[in-house]
Amino acid sequence: MRCIKCQAKAVTEIRQHNAAYCAEHFFGHFENQVRRNIRRYRMCAEKDRILVAVSGGKDSLALWDVLVNFGYQTAGLHIHLGIGGYSDKGLEAAQGFARARNLELITVNVAQDYGMAIPELAQTLRRAPCSGCGLTRRYIFNREASERGYNVLATGHNLDDEAATLLGNVLHWDMEHLPRQHPALETTHPKFVRKIKPLYTLSEKETATYCLLKRIRYHADECPNAAGARSLIYKHALNEIELNSPGAKLRFVRGFLEKARAALSAQPVALRECLSCGQPTTTERCAFCRLWDQALARRKKSQAVRLASFPAL
């Protein structure tokens, strides 16, 4: 297998592009994809302050590395979710990356800052961990970016993520989320920052290869709470299609963005500021505050019941 650019021995094959690359030309391919995505949707400019959501995994670290190489003003934001050793390893990888490059990494510890870790939140509310986790992460990402003066939030969602999300939304004809699936979401409120996904055309294999060749140490474990998640089922189905029809994921996502999304109209909503935290919401109190207040109240009640069950000494 030879590099299509220089005919040297290739280190990776990218089947959706019918191409193979040596290390040098793979980096060029990867960076060109990110540049094109940024330019196509005007994701960010030199003057922007970009906060990169950094989990410690391959996608977020590859994204942060590329944005730094391009010369953008960036900082990383890592959320420690309290999911045992999984979260500790993610924090360690994010800190190691930032320290090696003298970059700023902002960390938020959910248990310390909000009263309980994600597993306890799920157990207290008796609901799947992913729902509370996703809502919490989105809230913290936006709030930290807005309050710290960053006008762009960059996430490492890759092609596999976007294709799986799109498949799920289409299967359920989710007309609320389909119009909002886009690599660049503009702000609709002064406290909402612009959200971008510069890696949306690059696969998990490509981000892993980038980190491997760049010798970026990343956290490779799968979240223990993800077992049985629908997104993994959708990814598996799409991988089977991709195996027999290389480029299917890319055509699926690009086709939606270029041909179908424009026909979907997102219903305008009136936004107000949450009475509790001041963040944008469509109701008097935002979903985050309602969720966490309910969890903390339940835990307090449970603790009171347990104490009352012990006889007075």
Secondary structure in CASP SS format (residue, H / E / C, confidence):
PFRMAT SS
TARGET T0000
AUTHOR 0000-0000-0000
METHOD secondary structure of the structure
MODEL  1
M C 1.00
R E 1.00
C C 1.00
I C 1.00
K C 1.00
C C 1.00
Q C 1.00
A C 1.00
K E 1.00
A C 1.00
V C 1.00
T E 1.00
E E 1.00
I E 1.00
R H 1.00
Q H 1.00
H H 1.00
N C 1.00
A E 1.00
A E 1.00
Y E 1.00
C C 1.00
A H 1.00
E H 1.00
H H 1.00
F H 1.00
F H 1.00
G H 1.00
H H 1.00
F H 1.00
E H 1.00
N H 1.00
Q H 1.00
V H 1.00
R H 1.00
R H 1.00
N H 1.00
I H 1.00
R H 1.00
R H 1.00
Y C 1.00
R C 1.00
M C 1.00
C C 1.00
A C 1.00
E C 1.00
K C 1.00
D C 1.00
R E 1.00
I E 1.00
L E 1.00
V E 1.00
A E 1.00
V C 1.00
S C 1.00
G C 1.00
G C 1.00
K H 1.00
D H 1.00
S H 1.00
L H 1.00
A H 1.00
L H 1.00
W H 1.00
D H 1.00
V H 1.00
L H 1.00
V H 1.00
N H 1.00
F C 1.00
G C 1.00
Y C 1.00
Q E 1.00
T E 1.00
A E 1.00
G E 1.00
L E 1.00
H E 1.00
I E 1.00
H E 1.00
L C 1.00
G C 1.00
I C 1.00
G H 1.00
G H 1.00
Y H 1.00
S H 1.00
D H 1.00
K H 1.00
G H 1.00
L H 1.00
E H 1.00
A H 1.00
A H 1.00
Q H 1.00
G H 1.00
F H 1.00
A H 1.00
R H 1.00
A H 1.00
R H 1.00
N C 1.00
L C 1.00
E C 1.00
L E 1.00
I E 1.00
T E 1.00
V E 1.00
N E 1.00
V H 1.00
A H 1.00
Q H 1.00
D H 1.00
Y H 1.00
G C 1.00
M C 1.00
A C 1.00
I H 1.00
P H 1.00
E H 1.00
L H 1.00
A H 1.00
Q H 1.00
T H 1.00
L H 1.00
R C 1.00
R C 1.00
A C 1.00
P H 1.00
C H 1.00
S H 1.00
G H 1.00
C H 1.00
G H 1.00
L H 1.00
T H 1.00
R H 1.00
R H 1.00
Y H 1.00
I H 1.00
F H 1.00
N H 1.00
R H 1.00
E H 1.00
A H 1.00
S H 1.00
E H 1.00
R C 1.00
G C 1.00
Y C 1.00
N C 1.00
V E 1.00
L E 1.00
A E 1.00
T C 1.00
G C 1.00
H C 1.00
N C 1.00
L H 1.00
D H 1.00
D H 1.00
E H 1.00
A H 1.00
A H 1.00
T H 1.00
L H 1.00
L H 1.00
G H 1.00
N H 1.00
V H 1.00
L H 1.00
H C 1.00
W C 1.00
D C 1.00
M C 1.00
E C 1.00
H C 1.00
L H 1.00
P H 1.00
R H 1.00
Q C 1.00
H C 1.00
P C 1.00
A E 1.00
L E 1.00
E C 1.00
T C 1.00
T C 1.00
H C 1.00
P C 1.00
K C 1.00
F C 1.00
V C 1.00
R E 1.00
K E 1.00
I E 1.00
K C 1.00
P C 1.00
L C 1.00
Y C 1.00
T C 1.00
L C 1.00
S C 1.00
E H 1.00
K H 1.00
E H 1.00
T H 1.00
A H 1.00
T H 1.00
Y H 1.00
C H 1.00
L H 1.00
L H 1.00
K H 1.00
R C 1.00
I C 1.00
R C 1.00
Y C 1.00
H C 1.00
A C 1.00
D C 1.00
E C 1.00
C C 1.00
P H 1.00
N H 1.00
A H 1.00
A C 1.00
G C 1.00
A C 1.00
R H 1.00
S H 1.00
L H 1.00
I H 1.00
Y H 1.00
K H 1.00
H H 1.00
A H 1.00
L H 1.00
N H 1.00
E H 1.00
I H 1.00
E H 1.00
L H 1.00
N H 1.00
S C 1.00
P C 1.00
G C 1.00
A H 1.00
K H 1.00
L H 1.00
R H 1.00
F H 1.00
V H 1.00
R H 1.00
G H 1.00
F H 1.00
L H 1.00
E H 1.00
K H 1.00
A H 1.00
R H 1.00
A H 1.00
A H 1.00
L C 1.00
S C 1.00
A C 1.00
Q C 1.00
P C 1.00
V C 1.00
A C 1.00
L C 1.00
R E 1.00
E E 1.00
C C 1.00
L C 1.00
S C 1.00
C C 1.00
G C 1.00
Q C 1.00
P E 1.00
T E 1.00
T C 1.00
T C 1.00
E C 1.00
R C 1.00
C C 1.00
A H 1.00
F H 1.00
C H 1.00
R H 1.00
L H 1.00
W H 1.00
D H 1.00
Q H 1.00
A H 1.00
L H 1.00
A H 1.00
R H 1.00
R H 1.00
K H 1.00
K H 1.00
S H 1.00
Q H 1.00
A H 1.00
V H 1.00
R H 1.00
L H 1.00
A H 1.00
S C 1.00
F C 1.00
P C 1.00
A C 1.00
L C 1.00
END
